[in-house]
Amino acid sequence: MAGIARGFTLIEALVALTLIALLVSLGVPGMTQFIRAHQLNSASLALLTSFSQARQASITRRVPVLVDNQGGNWSAGWRVFADQNNNARWDEGEEVLAEVGPQPDRLIIMGNAPVRRYVRYTPTGRTSMPNGAFQAGTLVLCHADGKLPARKLVISATGRVRRTKGPPEDC
């Protein structure tokens, strides 16, 4: 007994391809924004974790601990280290507690004047400059496309860090 040939007609295949192309064209921009939002959230959590780790280490080790960015640019990464000689710079022989590498392209992390270069925790868990002046400031994280809300890490003089969101214009 001969069977009936089954398959798609050319018109059915073209309609299916058109629907797939339409769904992909609608989904890709949304996925891109989702990925960028995840990058912002991930970077702010990594910084928050580094600050918490530095504060904890400064209290338990009884030495100043710094979270220092790479070459004056937070987006290039940062290092957490025990500043044994209290000069606010990493020197050979000073123990590195953690290191975070460069952040994704087009992710901008900027600090205002007090925290532009580093955040220094004292053995009491407070933030202060090496000369004793208190150090409080805000780090702003945003994406270069300017479409997502900026993430902010607000550091108080007591060393506590809180996360907030702000408009994209904050960058």
Secondary structure, 3 states (H helix, E strand, C coil): CCCCCCCCCHHHHHHHHHHHHHHHHHHHHHHHHHHHHHHHHHHHHHHHHHHHHHHHHHHHHCCCEEEEEECCEEEEEEEEEECCCCCCCCCCCCCEEEEECCCCCCEEEEECHHHCCEEEECCCCCEECCCCCECCEEEEEEECCCCCCEEEEEECCCCCEEEEEECHHHC
